[in-house]
Amino acid sequence: MAVYLRPCTGCPLRVGCKQRDEFRQRVAGLGLRSATFNCALLKSALAPGTRIVVRHPIGVETSGYSGEPYYDIVRVELPATIIGSGRDDFSCVIDRDALVAAIEEHEADADKLDIYRFRKTMKHTRIVRFLDEPRRALSPCGRPKRPDGKCDLRADESCCGAQFQPSEPMELANAG
């Protein structure tokens, strides 16, 4: 009988993972149905600034049976930047240009662009793949920097920018 390994099931780093094989051998014969361990490989891969592709939902309006508006969800693969992470979860910001193109392609509501872009905490299984790009620089407020050097923020937000001068280096709080 197979053992359900968490966080290995659905992990984008699963193929060829030596740590997974080693842990599977360690729990073999114990009669377990599932086992959980802290994966150092996944934790290092989810570092802030890492570029990824996530499957992202977009609400699309279609016509219903009675002619009233009906909404459907379309999932699109879009590039993003991780802005924070825990043990096996992360938060990210979807790239604005790619999201605008996907919204235009599906004729979705562009007024909700910032709601779509700034994602809440998600499990690592939402990552389709890691991009082979260098890590993006993050601003002091934790948002990715745009090419012009400014923070990638919502339209109604302001950046802490120059006012924020930490006295000590900041570290992410451990989620576990």
C-alpha positions in Angstrom: 0.0 0.0 0.0 1.3 3.4 -0.9 2.0 6.1 1.7 0.5 9.6 1.1 3.5 11.9 1.6 2.8 15.5 2.5 4.1 17.9 1.0 5.2 15.6 -1.9 1.8 14.9 -3.4 1.2 17.6 -6.0 4.6 19.2 -5.5 6.1 20.8 -8.6 9.5 19.6 -7.5 8.4 16.0 -7.1 9.9 14.5 -10.3 13.4 13.1 -9.5 13.3 14.3 -5.8 15.9 12.3 -3.8 14.5 13.6 -0.5 11.1 12.2 -1.3 12.6 8.8 -2.2 14.6 8.8 1.0 11.7 9.7 3.2 9.5 7.0 1.5 12.1 4.4 2.4 12.3 5.6 6.0 8.5 5.2 6.6 8.2 2.0 4.6 7.0 -0.9 6.8 5.5 1.3 9.5 2.0 0.7 8.4 1.3 4.4 7.8 -1.3 5.7 5.4 0.1 9.2 5.4 3.2 11.0 6.6 4.1 14.6 6.8 7.6 16.1 7.0 9.2 19.5 6.6 10.7 19.7 3.1 13.9 21.9 3.0 14.0 21.7 -0.8 10.4 23.1 -1.1 11.0 25.8 1.5 14.1 27.1 -0.3 12.3 27.0 -3.7 9.5 29.2 -2.2 11.8 32.0 -1.3 10.5 35.6 -1.9 11.3 36.9 -5.3 11.1 33.5 -7.0 9.4 33.5 -10.4 6.7 30.9 -10.9 3.7 30.0 -13.2 0.3 29.5 -11.4 -3.1 28.5 -12.7 -5.1 31.6 -12.0 -8.9 31.9 -12.0 -10.7 34.6 -14.1 -14.4 35.2 -13.9 -16.0 35.3 -17.3 -19.6 36.5 -17.9 -21.7 34.3 -20.2 -25.4 34.3 -21.0 -27.5 32.0 -18.9 -30.6 30.0 -19.9 -33.0 32.8 -19.2 -30.8 35.5 -20.8 -29.6 36.7 -17.4 -25.8 37.1 -16.8 -24.1 33.9 -15.7 -20.5 33.7 -14.5 -18.1 31.0 -15.3 -14.5 30.5 -14.1 -11.7 30.1 -16.6 -8.2 29.0 -15.3 -5.3 30.5 -17.1 -1.6 29.8 -16.5 0.1 33.2 -15.7 3.6 34.2 -14.5 3.9 35.5 -10.9 6.4 36.5 -8.2 6.4 35.0 -4.8 6.3 37.7 -2.1 6.1 35.5 1.0 6.1 31.9 2.1 5.6 29.5 4.9 6.3 25.8 5.2 4.4 24.7 2.1 2.3 27.7 1.2 3.1 31.1 -0.4 1.7 34.4 -1.5 2.3 35.9 -4.9 1.7 38.8 -7.2 0.5 38.0 -10.8 2.3 39.9 -13.6 0.2 42.8 -14.6 0.8 42.6 -18.4 0.1 38.9 -18.6 -3.1 39.2 -16.6 -4.3 42.2 -18.7 -3.8 40.1 -21.9 -5.7 37.1 -20.4 -8.6 39.3 -19.3 -8.8 40.9 -22.8 -8.6 37.4 -24.4 -11.5 36.1 -22.3 -13.4 39.4 -22.3 -13.6 39.5 -18.5 -14.2 42.4 -16.2 -11.0 44.5 -16.2 -12.2 46.6 -13.2 -11.2 43.8 -10.9 -7.6 43.6 -12.1 -6.0 44.4 -8.7 -8.3 41.9 -7.0 -7.0 39.2 -9.3 -3.3 40.2 -9.1 -2.6 40.2 -5.4 -3.3 36.6 -4.3 -3.8 35.4 -0.8 -1.9 32.5 0.7 -2.0 29.4 -1.5 -0.7 25.8 -1.2 2.4 24.9 -3.1 0.3 22.5 -5.3 -1.1 25.6 -7.1 2.4 26.1 -8.8 2.4 24.8 -12.3 6.2 25.2 -12.7 9.1 27.3 -11.6 10.4 29.8 -14.2 14.1 29.7 -15.1 14.5 33.4 -14.3 16.6 35.2 -11.7 14.8 36.2 -8.5 13.0 39.5 -8.6 14.1 42.2 -6.2 11.5 43.1 -3.6 10.8 46.6 -2.1 11.0 47.2 1.6 7.2 46.8 1.8 7.6 43.3 0.4 6.2 43.9 -3.2 8.1 43.1 -6.4 9.9 46.0 -8.0 8.8 47.1 -11.5 11.5 47.8 -14.1 11.3 51.5 -13.2 12.3 50.7 -9.6 8.9 51.5 -8.0 6.8 49.1 -6.0 4.2 47.0 -7.8 1.2 48.1 -5.8 -2.6 48.3 -6.1 -4.0 51.5 -7.5 -5.2 52.7 -4.0 -2.0 51.9 -2.1 1.1 54.0 -1.4 4.6 52.6 -0.9 6.6 52.9 2.2 9.6 53.4 0.0 12.1 55.9 1.3 10.3 56.4 4.6 10.9 52.7 5.6 14.4 52.2 6.9 14.6 49.0 9.1 17.1 49.1 11.9 17.6 45.4 11.6 17.2 43.0 8.7 13.6 41.7 8.4 12.8 38.0 8.3 9.6 36.2 7.4 7.7 34.8 10.3 7.8 31.0 10.4 4.3 29.7 9.5 4.7 26.4 11.3 
